[in-house]
Amino acid sequence: MEETKKKGFNTSSNSYTILYSVVIVVIVAFLLAFVSSSLKPQQDENVALDKKKQILAALNIRDIDGAEATDIYNKVVTADKVIDRNGAEVEAGKQGGTEAGFLCNSASMKEGKLALYVCNVEGETKYVIPVYGMGLWGGINGYIALNADKQTVYGAYFNHEGETAGLGAEIKDSRAWQDQFKGKHVFAEGKDGVALSVVKKNEKTDPSTQCDAVTGATLTCNGVSDMLKNCLGEYTKFLTSK
């Protein structure tokens, strides 16, 4: 008698290979989604912490660890306001705020929702304004801290997504380059529009509003100037109001 052949999957068939591949893909996708969702709270926390550090860096508070940064941010930032282009308050924010202006981004600015961090540093009022732009290889952003007069720079911090090391990357990596913004004026006397900018040394005409460009990084520095003009320009009515 002939032996009865056992039925089962033909592991050498194309249909088996396709089915096996689909199952593996589904399993891997599920695992990746699970890991991603599990890590998201920590990722969001890290992003928020980095943002707090950047805001504090603009206030010349640097070289601090995570716990210390959060503690100082909660004490120094008295409100993360949202204002409109007319300087009117849209959201009041709160002490150590992370739910009003803190949630704003470049898209919010285009919509006219402007983040404004009201800060108290050693008993003096400071205002921190976020700025967004484009460098040579990608996005650049930063924060400009102003004194209570809303005209004079107290400090600045800049970041980038991908600039050339030693050239465009200097806007983030060189504290000395960022420090030159201290004391500069946002506006030039008798002129309209934001005058704070970055120019080549041999092209400087107004040292009160112009900072030295990074040698060999003309396009990135032009991006910084455009960023300052465009973003600070959104706050003109607030900055020029008494």
C-alpha angles and dihedrals in degrees: 000000000000115000114249109246115234114238119228145118117320098227092195095056125104092235091057092049092050093046092047091050092049092051092049092048092050092049093048092047090051092049092048091049091049093049092045093051090046093052097041097088090054092044091051090048091052092049091050091048092051090051091051090051091051092051090049090047089058086055088054092252105130146147095050131137128238102270093043092048092054092047093049092044090053090052101039102041106071094178139001094210130185116215133175130235090273091058093250118143115252098172125013097211119198146243109304086000123192101161106064122033090004089070094052121105140171091292090054090053091053088054091053096255103131123193115222122182112204108202141182115213115180091333096312126111117240130178122213119201125188119227130196132192148131129274130188098286104018149328123336127193142164149149131266118203117204132194121245090272087067088222106079126067114239096181144332140212127189132191135185139197098218125349130154113276111249092014123048090005088068089082086071104024101046114074089181090060091050092046092062088074091068111111095011118133123240093213133036117230112259094009132101124231134026111316099181104114149138119251139163114275094244091051099052113124101161116037090184092069105018129082128196116266122232109261111250094011101089097143094048092048090048086053090054091051092049090047092053093045095047100040101037086044089065088062096048097116092048093046094048096044119102 
